[in-house]
């Protein structure tokens, strides 16, 4: 009878319980820029960022918090945040600091911005629309909250915006059109000024932190409450504003629908012996709030007692008092045992609740058998108390001082704590939450106030934050009802997989490391990436990195397969790479149109490499109808993400003026300096040429020399030739033809066709002492490396040399080859073909730089 009643009670309980299917991924980036270097500092953003980041942390977000960001620091933090936001249900950016508008475009201002030059806005500021587009490509719902509508503090009145000089707005930010499922909130209405306020926090941030903590409130209701608070605090001078196209409900501070309770409990209660403890475990609010109890269905066979007083139906009891609840069953007349049931309800601070049921059998407590039963129950209760103490101590001992390795970028990692008890009275409270990353269970993300039931601990997971690799401490408090608790501390040690370290790529918005260029990838990368793919078959990034490693060792077919698999699994950089393979004819016939299809797809997903290649194709009409405006816009967006290749393309466009875009060498220099700041060796070489010629800057051979030298040391292919010409001509240095010769030869080895031509010319300048075979050799290299036909004179000049010199050069180069090469064609054709083979033998890797 008891088991049947328990089954019925369990079915009732299931019908009343709501179960959350999964934990949503929610990521927030909180920025506070206070300490400006060129303009007046702001007093509030630093504290704003602390307060708002704590708010999002309490709401269970993975929070990236950053203060006083320079432009380079912003790019790094934003890339890490985007990697974490990939596939997120909700992505939030909260910014407090300087911001203003130009031509209807809003810009956020890093702390190192000076904005003195007309091109500075493009390389020193952050365009809000770029931020929003990246979030749209990454997440289901986007929320941007801006406490940035202050007066424009910069004296300059106009800046370049795409292909026009535009006057800057004097105050406030412009209204933004939000796409589907986006909310953009401003501290004040469009074109108006927001205030710092008199306290540590701005009126807007203070109101937001306070109102956002309201549990289970939809964000539009939260923002309406924020607006009321700010209007009241500023006496109507500041009115917060938002644009919303949300179609899904957004709740920042979610609370569980019920406090955690154990399943149906069973108990034997003797009659006629006075109040007997029921041993009900204390209910735990998994979100950390207080819980109250009410009796919904009292037992029919007796009365409930708490601390000597009867408990009425519906009377509230504090959750912590439930373990002391007793039942007094009077002496019965029935000889047989009777079954009864107690139903009670829990209520949390936010309107959530759940039901608990105790099914018990009443036994006669009279005579010797009754006394023996009472003694047995008392002994059982004491034993249970002892066992719970042992459980708590054992659990604390099992967890304390554990050091758990957690790989970065593979999703939530099970901690496998092997918790030694499932006692429903035992719970675990988070005493200290890890400083970064998120703790979760399969059905919910945990916040710093969360608690877990004993049977949930073995399902605990941790997802490290992208870019954070320092060990983290988690403090736990293990407790059972009113028994004294035990603390335990464990360490979480994030680690980056060797595949990421060996073959991760720069600016990969789904990557976890700064990345390596192709020429920096070692042959060891193949083995470690194969291991990563085997260990994490669902992580597309590892398949792409395996493809990169396979290309390095020349296994093109295997590489193509791995890259295609990564693209099919959603890795965006792999989509770009398929375009690059088509464009370069690597392992397949070159197909520019097909390459553009992949470039466009990667660009649409926000990949800076894709934006650069697709923008370049559109701007120049490479394999597609020319669209200068769209191409220029994409190149500017890629440059804003920190992609130096786009910066160098833009510098070339602005130096010369192309396709209707006006020439502005000063603007070109701004992008080259931005590239140099990001340690781009190509930018260094190009900027050195500007300093040498005085293009867009004052002539400065000394600075040019330094830039060429640094670029060459980094392995740039054309920098040795640039440096060689300075030594050849005695510009900025003493003339040194021997050094010029050495540098021209180094540049030729790296693939510089112009340096090869200049090396041949240098040889011929020796007159009667010239070695014509050497000159013919380097002319052959110039023609062989000139894939774009930029030096047509190389082939023509080679044709003027005598057969003897060319035959000698050909014989020497053939002697350098490890394999034979066909002797078809003219002597000049054989020279050029052999020169190419010699170079490829020395440079077997695809895309060295």
Order of alpha helices (4+ residues) and beta strands (2+ residues): alpha-beta-alpha-beta-alpha-beta-beta-beta-alpha-beta-alpha-beta-beta-beta-beta-alpha-alpha-beta-beta-beta-beta-beta-beta-beta-beta-beta-beta-alpha-beta-beta-beta-beta-beta-beta-beta-beta-beta-alpha-alpha-alpha-alpha-alpha-alpha-alpha-alpha-alpha-alpha-alpha-alpha-alpha-alpha-alpha-alpha-alpha-alpha-alpha
